Amino acid sequence: MDCCARAIPVGATGIAQIVEIVWQLRGAAGARQVESAKVGLAHCTGGGIAGLDHGVCSIGILAR
């Protein structure tokens, strides 16, 4: 799985980031594996509202 945008900031993109972090922490990320991964951070913003850059922000921190 790549980490490109998935159109819905806290939906598909956020879930894809969390899945990638879980794979990294489990040592199951294949060619993308970060050696000795212990902590992962996912950050998504979006949901623009007229006059605002972003209407939604989510941050997830996972550790093994």
MMTF fields as JSON, N, C-alpha, C and O atoms, coordinates in Angstrom:
{
  "mmtfVersion": "1.0.0",
  "mmtfProducer": "UNKNOWN",
  "numBonds": 255,
  "numAtoms": 256,
  "numGroups": 64,
  "numChains": 1,
  "numModels": 1,
  "chainsPerModel": [1],
  "groupsPerChain": [64],
  "chainIdList": ["A"],
  "bondAtomList": [4, 2, 8, 6, 12, 10, 16, 14, 20, 18, 24, 22, 28, 26, 32, 30, 36, 34, 40, 38, 44, 42, 48, 46, 52, 50, 56, 54, 60, 58, 64, 62, 68, 66, 72, 70, 76, 74, 80, 78, 84, 82, 88, 86, 92, 90, 96, 94, 100, 98, 104, 102, 108, 106, 112, 110, 116, 114, 120, 118, 124, 122, 128, 126, 132, 130, 136, 134, 140, 138, 144, 142, 148, 146, 152, 150, 156, 154, 160, 158, 164, 162, 168, 166, 172, 170, 176, 174, 180, 178, 184, 182, 188, 186, 192, 190, 196, 194, 200, 198, 204, 202, 208, 206, 212, 210, 216, 214, 220, 218, 224, 222, 228, 226, 232, 230, 236, 234, 240, 238, 244, 242, 248, 246, 252, 250],
  "bondOrderList": [1, 1, 1, 1, 1, 1, 1, 1, 1, 1, 1, 1, 1, 1, 1, 1, 1, 1, 1, 1, 1, 1, 1, 1, 1, 1, 1, 1, 1, 1, 1, 1, 1, 1, 1, 1, 1, 1, 1, 1, 1, 1, 1, 1, 1, 1, 1, 1, 1, 1, 1, 1, 1, 1, 1, 1, 1, 1, 1, 1, 1, 1, 1],
  "groupList": [{"groupName": "MET", "atomNameList": ["N", "CA", "C", "O"], "elementList": ["N", "C", "C", "O"], "formalChargeList": [0, 0, 0, 0], "bondAtomList": [1, 0, 2, 1, 3, 2], "bondOrderList": [1, 1, 2], "singleLetterCode": "M", "chemCompType": "L-PEPTIDE LINKING"}, {"groupName": "ASP", "atomNameList": ["N", "CA", "C", "O"], "elementList": ["N", "C", "C", "O"], "formalChargeList": [0, 0, 0, 0], "bondAtomList": [1, 0, 2, 1, 3, 2], "bondOrderList": [1, 1, 2], "singleLetterCode": "D", "chemCompType": "L-PEPTIDE LINKING"}, {"groupName": "CYS", "atomNameList": ["N", "CA", "C", "O"], "elementList": ["N", "C", "C", "O"], "formalChargeList": [0, 0, 0, 0], "bondAtomList": [1, 0, 2, 1, 3, 2], "bondOrderList": [1, 1, 2], "singleLetterCode": "C", "chemCompType": "L-PEPTIDE LINKING"}, {"groupName": "ALA", "atomNameList": ["N", "CA", "C", "O"], "elementList": ["N", "C", "C", "O"], "formalChargeList": [0, 0, 0, 0], "bondAtomList": [1, 0, 2, 1, 3, 2], "bondOrderList": [1, 1, 2], "singleLetterCode": "A", "chemCompType": "L-PEPTIDE LINKING"}, {"groupName": "ARG", "atomNameList": ["N", "CA", "C", "O"], "elementList": ["N", "C", "C", "O"], "formalChargeList": [0, 0, 0, 0], "bondAtomList": [1, 0, 2, 1, 3, 2], "bondOrderList": [1, 1, 2], "singleLetterCode": "R", "chemCompType": "L-PEPTIDE LINKING"}, {"groupName": "ILE", "atomNameList": ["N", "CA", "C", "O"], "elementList": ["N", "C", "C", "O"], "formalChargeList": [0, 0, 0, 0], "bondAtomList": [1, 0, 2, 1, 3, 2], "bondOrderList": [1, 1, 2], "singleLetterCode": "I", "chemCompType": "L-PEPTIDE LINKING"}, {"groupName": "PRO", "atomNameList": ["N", "CA", "C", "O"], "elementList": ["N", "C", "C", "O"], "formalChargeList": [0, 0, 0, 0], "bondAtomList": [1, 0, 2, 1, 3, 2], "bondOrderList": [1, 1, 2], "singleLetterCode": "P", "chemCompType": "L-PEPTIDE LINKING"}, {"groupName": "VAL", "atomNameList": ["N", "CA", "C", "O"], "elementList": ["N", "C", "C", "O"], "formalChargeList": [0, 0, 0, 0], "bondAtomList": [1, 0, 2, 1, 3, 2], "bondOrderList": [1, 1, 2], "singleLetterCode": "V", "chemCompType": "L-PEPTIDE LINKING"}, {"groupName": "GLY", "atomNameList": ["N", "CA", "C", "O"], "elementList": ["N", "C", "C", "O"], "formalChargeList": [0, 0, 0, 0], "bondAtomList": [1, 0, 2, 1, 3, 2], "bondOrderList": [1, 1, 2], "singleLetterCode": "G", "chemCompType": "PEPTIDE LINKING"}, {"groupName": "THR", "atomNameList": ["N", "CA", "C", "O"], "elementList": ["N", "C", "C", "O"], "formalChargeList": [0, 0, 0, 0], "bondAtomList": [1, 0, 2, 1, 3, 2], "bondOrderList": [1, 1, 2], "singleLetterCode": "T", "chemCompType": "L-PEPTIDE LINKING"}, {"groupName": "GLN", "atomNameList": ["N", "CA", "C", "O"], "elementList": ["N", "C", "C", "O"], "formalChargeList": [0, 0, 0, 0], "bondAtomList": [1, 0, 2, 1, 3, 2], "bondOrderList": [1, 1, 2], "singleLetterCode": "Q", "chemCompType": "L-PEPTIDE LINKING"}, {"groupName": "GLU", "atomNameList": ["N", "CA", "C", "O"], "elementList": ["N", "C", "C", "O"], "formalChargeList": [0, 0, 0, 0], "bondAtomList": [1, 0, 2, 1, 3, 2], "bondOrderList": [1, 1, 2], "singleLetterCode": "E", "chemCompType": "L-PEPTIDE LINKING"}, {"groupName": "TRP", "atomNameList": ["N", "CA", "C", "O"], "elementList": ["N", "C", "C", "O"], "formalChargeList": [0, 0, 0, 0], "bondAtomList": [1, 0, 2, 1, 3, 2], "bondOrderList": [1, 1, 2], "singleLetterCode": "W", "chemCompType": "L-PEPTIDE LINKING"}, {"groupName": "LEU", "atomNameList": ["N", "CA", "C", "O"], "elementList": ["N", "C", "C", "O"], "formalChargeList": [0, 0, 0, 0], "bondAtomList": [1, 0, 2, 1, 3, 2], "bondOrderList": [1, 1, 2], "singleLetterCode": "L", "chemCompType": "L-PEPTIDE LINKING"}, {"groupName": "SER", "atomNameList": ["N", "CA", "C", "O"], "elementList": ["N", "C", "C", "O"], "formalChargeList": [0, 0, 0, 0], "bondAtomList": [1, 0, 2, 1, 3, 2], "bondOrderList": [1, 1, 2], "singleLetterCode": "S", "chemCompType": "L-PEPTIDE LINKING"}, {"groupName": "LYS", "atomNameList": ["N", "CA", "C", "O"], "elementList": ["N", "C", "C", "O"], "formalChargeList": [0, 0, 0, 0], "bondAtomList": [1, 0, 2, 1, 3, 2], "bondOrderList": [1, 1, 2], "singleLetterCode": "K", "chemCompType": "L-PEPTIDE LINKING"}, {"groupName": "HIS", "atomNameList": ["N", "CA", "C", "O"], "elementList": ["N", "C", "C", "O"], "formalChargeList": [0, 0, 0, 0], "bondAtomList": [1, 0, 2, 1, 3, 2], "bondOrderList": [1, 1, 2], "singleLetterCode": "H", "chemCompType": "L-PEPTIDE LINKING"}],
  "groupTypeList": [0, 1, 2, 2, 3, 4, 3, 5, 6, 7, 8, 3, 9, 8, 5, 3, 10, 5, 7, 11, 5, 7, 12, 10, 13, 4, 8, 3, 3, 8, 3, 4, 10, 7, 11, 14, 3, 15, 7, 8, 13, 3, 16, 2, 9, 8, 8, 8, 5, 3, 8, 13, 1, 16, 8, 7, 2, 14, 5, 8, 5, 13, 3, 4],
  "groupIdList": [1, 2, 3, 4, 5, 6, 7, 8, 9, 10, 11, 12, 13, 14, 15, 16, 17, 18, 19, 20, 21, 22, 23, 24, 25, 26, 27, 28, 29, 30, 31, 32, 33, 34, 35, 36, 37, 38, 39, 40, 41, 42, 43, 44, 45, 46, 47, 48, 49, 50, 51, 52, 53, 54, 55, 56, 57, 58, 59, 60, 61, 62, 63, 64],
  "secStructList": [7, 7, 7, 7, 7, 7, 1, 1, 0, 0, 0, 0, 0, 2, 2, 2, 2, 2, 2, 2, 2, 2, 2, 2, 2, 2, 6, 7, 7, 4, 4, 4, 7, 7, 6, 6, 7, 7, 3, 3, 3, 3, 3, 3, 3, 3, 7, 7, 7, 6, 6, 7, 1, 7, 1, 3, 3, 3, 3, 3, 3, 3, 3, 7],
  "xCoordList": [0.846, 0.0, 0.891, 1.829, 0.599, 1.342, 0.635, -0.451, 1.234, 0.664, 0.14, 0.148, -0.315, -0.859, -2.266, -2.882, -2.761, -4.078, -5.165, -5.043, -6.21, -7.318, -8.641, -9.703, -8.594, -9.754, -10.518, -11.025, -10.627, -11.386, -10.404, -9.931, -10.088, -8.997, -9.007, -8.025, -10.082, -10.058, -10.709, -10.88, -11.07, -11.643, -10.594, -9.762, -10.629, -9.751, -8.269, -7.483, -7.875, -6.46, -5.995, -4.935, -6.774, -6.409, -6.31, -5.395, -7.257, -7.228, -6.007, -5.346, -5.702, -4.522, -3.249, -2.352, -3.158, -1.975, -1.879, -0.795, -3.004, -3.003, -2.612, -1.831, -3.149, -2.795, -1.292, -0.644, -0.741, 0.701, 1.504, 2.506, 1.084, 1.798, 1.739, 2.747, 0.566, 0.441, 1.379, 2.073, 1.413, 2.331, 3.779, 4.566, 4.135, 5.506, 5.822, 6.884, 4.917, 5.166, 5.22, 5.885, 4.526, 4.542, 5.721, 5.973, 6.434, 7.544, 7.071, 7.769, 5.875, 5.262, 5.102, 4.219, 5.938, 5.773, 6.605, 6.677, 7.222, 7.979, 9.096, 9.895, 9.14, 10.21, 10.173, 11.182, 9.026, 8.902, 9.309, 9.305, 9.655, 9.891, 10.97, 12.065, 10.632, 11.591, 12.173, 11.438, 13.478, 14.125, 13.865, 14.015, 13.484, 13.239, 12.163, 12.278, 11.127, 10.045, 9.371, 8.986, 9.232, 8.614, 7.438, 6.546, 7.423, 6.356, 5.992, 6.862, 4.702, 4.245, 3.283, 2.533, 3.297, 2.419, 1.705, 2.342, 0.383, -0.426, -1.059, -1.537, -1.06, -1.594, -2.382, -1.839, -3.637, -4.484, -5.212, -5.701, -5.274, -6.083, -6.906, -6.562, -7.971, -8.798, -10.172, -10.354, -11.134, -12.499, -12.643, -13.296, -12.038, -12.041, -13.42, -14.39, -13.488, -14.703, -14.374, -13.259, -15.307, -15.064, -14.412, -14.955, -13.25, -12.522, -11.534, -10.745, -11.566, -10.639, -9.831, -10.338, -8.57, -7.744, -8.187, -8.282, -8.454, -8.822, -9.928, -9.895, -10.893, -11.975, -11.815, -12.5, -10.894, -10.721, -9.237, -8.461, -8.857, -7.483, -7.528, -8.199, -6.82, -6.716, -5.255, -4.501, -4.877, -3.519, -3.621, -4.336, -2.915, -2.869, -1.44, -0.581, -1.177, 0.161, 0.017, -0.755, 0.757, 0.726, 2.114, 3.111, 2.183, 3.468, 3.315, 2.228, 4.43, 4.367, 4.888, 4.914],
  "yCoordList": [-1.172, 0.0, 1.234, 1.33, 2.165, 3.42, 4.386, 4.09, 5.515, 6.48, 7.717, 8.801, 7.584, 8.745, 9.052, 8.235, 10.235, 10.674, 9.732, 9.126, 9.616, 8.736, 9.497, 8.888, 10.808, 11.674, 12.092, 13.214, 11.271, 11.651, 11.727, 10.693, 12.946, 13.122, 12.203, 11.502, 12.19, 11.361, 10.014, 9.234, 9.739, 8.444, 7.558, 6.988, 7.44, 6.504, 6.806, 5.884, 8.069, 8.407, 8.077, 7.479, 8.458, 8.179, 6.699, 6.255, 5.931, 4.486, 3.877, 3.011, 4.322, 3.811, 4.104, 3.262, 5.276, 5.612, 4.723, 4.248, 4.497, 3.651, 2.219, 1.59, 1.703, 0.351, 0.265, -0.697, 1.255, 1.254, 1.273, 0.568, 2.063, 2.106, 0.74, 0.26, 0.118, -1.212, -2.194, -2.954, -2.192, -3.078, -2.789, -3.716, -1.512, -1.142, -1.671, -2.256, -1.471, -1.887, -3.408, -3.928, -4.11, -5.575, -6.149, -7.353, -5.286, -5.753, -6.418, -7.266, -6.035, -6.686, -5.75, -5.968, -4.713, -3.711, -3.99, -3.146, -5.14, -5.52, -4.541, -4.173, -4.123, -3.233, -1.862, -1.158, -1.467, -0.157, -0.2, 0.834, -1.366, -1.54, -0.61, -0.515, 0.071, 0.884, -0.022, -0.576, -0.165, -1.066, -0.636, 0.54, -1.563, -1.351, -0.309, 0.442, -0.239, 0.736, 0.472, -0.659, 1.511, 1.391, 2.336, 2.059, 3.457, 4.456, 4.946, 5.106, 5.183, 5.735, 6.881, 6.877, 7.866, 9.021, 9.228, 9.287, 9.338, 9.623, 10.998, 11.326, 11.805, 13.162, 13.45, 13.331, 13.821, 14.156, 15.471, 15.711, 16.309, 17.52, 17.639, 17.053, 18.382, 18.575, 19.07, 19.708, 18.772, 19.2, 20.704, 21.296, 21.328, 22.784, 23.411, 22.905, 24.505, 25.298, 26.683, 27.163, 27.335, 28.668, 29.578, 29.801, 30.096, 30.999, 30.313, 30.982, 29.005, 28.246, 27.302, 26.768, 27.098, 26.155, 24.719, 23.929, 24.385, 23.014, 23.033, 23.824, 22.161, 22.061, 20.871, 20.779, 19.941, 18.716, 18.426, 18.618, 17.97, 17.53, 16.319, 16.342, 15.268, 14.107, 13.7, 13.768, 13.28, 12.815, 11.515, 11.435, 10.495, 9.224, 8.847, 8.922, 8.44, 7.987, 6.553, 6.286, 5.645, 4.249, 3.811, 4.263, 2.936, 2.411, 0.926, 0.432, 0.232, -1.213, -1.48, -2.63],
  "zCoordList": [0.0, 0.0, 0.0, 0.792, -0.88, -0.859, 0.079, 0.577, 0.316, 1.264, 0.564, 1.147, -0.674, -1.371, -0.86, -0.177, -1.198, -0.743, -1.232, -2.297, -0.462, -0.799, -0.833, -0.703, -1.005, -1.237, 0.008, 0.043, 1.014, 2.209, 3.378, 3.85, 3.856, 4.817, 6.027, 6.272, 6.782, 7.987, 7.756, 8.692, 6.522, 6.165, 5.556, 6.261, 4.239, 3.535, 3.738, 3.953, 3.675, 3.844, 5.258, 5.44, 6.246, 7.639, 7.933, 8.627, 7.401, 7.612, 6.932, 7.506, 5.713, 5.007, 5.796, 5.851, 6.401, 7.196, 8.437, 8.776, 9.111, 10.301, 9.934, 10.648, 8.83, 8.383, 8.115, 8.528, 7.434, 7.164, 8.46, 8.572, 9.435, 10.722, 11.405, 11.924, 11.406, 12.022, 11.338, 12.014, 9.991, 9.273, 9.655, 9.849, 9.764, 10.151, 11.554, 11.769, 12.498, 13.876, 14.02, 14.916, 13.144, 13.156, 12.357, 12.396, 11.638, 10.809, 9.532, 8.976, 9.055, 7.897, 6.699, 5.869, 6.591, 5.54, 4.291, 3.397, 4.219, 3.019, 2.685, 3.547, 1.418, 0.944, 1.604, 1.609, 2.162, 2.821, 4.294, 4.962, 4.803, 6.23, 6.761, 6.208, 7.848, 8.596, 9.679, 10.497, 9.677, 10.626, 12.064, 12.397, 12.905, 14.34, 14.612, 15.581, 13.794, 14.011, 15.356, 15.651, 16.162, 17.491, 17.68, 18.482, 16.948, 17.077, 15.681, 14.824, 15.458, 14.184, 14.415, 15.391, 13.524, 13.629, 12.297, 11.246, 12.347, 11.161, 11.346, 12.432, 10.276, 10.341, 9.072, 7.974, 9.199, 8.048, 8.319, 9.423, 7.299, 7.384, 6.114, 5.088, 6.181, 4.994, 5.374, 6.41, 4.526, 4.798, 4.752, 5.612, 3.753, 3.659, 3.748, 3.182, 4.457, 4.605, 4.078, 4.281, 3.413, 2.844, 3.876, 4.958, 3.529, 4.414, 5.339, 6.005, 5.389, 6.23, 5.357, 4.37, 5.724, 4.968, 5.211, 4.272, 6.453, 6.799, 7.848, 8.79, 7.671, 8.635, 9.569, 10.588, 9.217, 9.987, 10.133, 9.197, 11.294, 11.516, 12.434, 13.466, 12.066, 12.949, 13.054, 12.083, 14.242, 14.502, 15.265, 16.263, 14.809, 15.501, 15.79, 14.911, 17.022, 17.419, 17.925, 18.846, 17.322, 17.7, 18.124, 17.562, 19.108, 19.58, 19.846, 20.144, 19.73, 20.044, 21.423, 21.861]
}
